[in-house]
Every structure is written in structure tokens, then in C-alpha cells.
Amino acid sequence: MSRRPPNATIHEIGAERIDRLLTMSEEAVRIGREDRARRYVDIARAVSGKTRVKIPKDRKYCKNCHIPMMPGVNCTVRLSNHKVCMRCDACGEVRRIPYIREQRT
């Protein structure tokens, strides 16, 4: 009968794998392999759900087509009305992130 490893170990391994997969997906976008990048993000999301580790907020990906969003490579970034608008060039999805807190300081 095998024993399950402690949750801290599972979370640590999951975070390492998610980070590596998202790094590989960004490299795949740079060389033009969007299908491979999409697959890496899908696997990272599956690992995230299985190990209950959140994907870091600094790693942006399109919620619609699951491609890493890299400004100047495959997405357009605009500032409008107290929001950062990121438009995916692959599917046209727009992601709006407020930046009111940064403007106050």
C-alpha cells in the first residue's frame, strides 16, 4: 500500500511544473508554434486544478484560446478609461484590467 505525499510537497511540485510549462509555452509562441503553446497552457491549467495551485497573475494567457499573451508578439495593449485593454490577435478576445490603484499613488 502506497502512501500519499504531504500536501506541501504536492503544491511545491505543482507550482514548479506550472512555471516550467508556462515558460515553455512562451518560448513556443516566440518561435511561432501556437498549437504547442496552447497545449502547454492546457496542461498547466490541468496541473493547477489537480494540485490546487493557482497560476501566477504575472503569467497572462487568453481565457478564450489559451495562448500566452505577449505584448508586441501576439496581443495589442492599450490604456483606456482607467483600464489596460489587452486584445488577443489570434481570437480577438479583449481582457480589461483596472489600474485605479496605481493611479492613486
Residue pairs with C-beta under 8 A, 6 or more apart in sequence:
10 51
11 51
11 52
11 53
13 51
14 47
14 48
14 50
14 51
14 52
14 53
15 51
15 53
17 44
17 47
18 44
18 47
18 48
18 53
18 55
18 56
19 56
21 40
21 41
21 43
21 44
21 47
22 40
22 41
22 44
22 55
22 56
22 59
22 61
22 68
24 40
25 36
25 37
25 38
25 40
25 41
25 44
25 61
25 67
25 68
26 37
26 68
26 70
28 34
28 36
28 37
28 40
29 37
29 67
29 68
29 70
29 73
29 74
30 70
30 73
34 67
34 74
34 90
37 67
37 68
38 65
38 66
38 67
41 61
41 66
41 67
41 68
42 66
44 55
45 55
45 66
47 53
48 54
48 55
59 68
60 68
60 69
60 86
60 95
61 67
61 68
61 69
62 68
62 69
62 75
62 88
62 90
62 91
62 93
62 95
63 93
63 95
64 88
64 91
64 93
65 88
65 90
65 91
65 93
67 74
67 88
67 90
68 74
69 75
69 86
69 88
69 95
71 77
71 86
74 88
74 89
74 90
75 86
75 87
75 88
75 89
76 86
76 87
76 89
77 84
77 85
77 86
78 84
78 85
78 87
79 85
79 99
82 98
82 99
82 100
82 103
83 96
83 97
83 98
83 99
84 96
84 97
84 98
84 99
85 94
85 95
85 96
86 94
86 95
86 96
86 97
87 93
87 94
87 95
88 94
88 95
